[in-house]
């Protein structure tokens, strides 16, 4: 069963869900994205997301520590967000499992 990670809905809002709320992965079919989701995907592909380790240099934030309590105050960089952060584990594991299958 998929567990909901608090605050992760906006990251998966463009994905379809079945009757139980489980994500339907668009890995083998074309999917129509909203303009906001399309722009988010372009940003990720281009490597231009703005994680805390980049924003700290703009004085927009005070710390580059991951806000996720489960991460034990590690530096929040792009690699951490995509591969290690507990906040995104459910989203990440769904896709990694699909890749392995």
Number of C-alpha atoms within 10 A of each C-alpha: 6 12 9 14 13 8 9 14 12 8 12 12 13 15 16 13 13 8 6 8 11 14 16 11 14 11 10 6 7 7 12 11 14 11 9 10 17 13 12 16 14 13 13 13 10 9 10 12 16 13 17 22 17 17 15 15 12 10 9 10 12 11 15 18 16 21 16 14 11 11 16 10 12 15 18 21 18 19 11 16 18 13 12 14 21 17 20 20 16 15 20 16 13 14 13 11 9 10 9 6 6
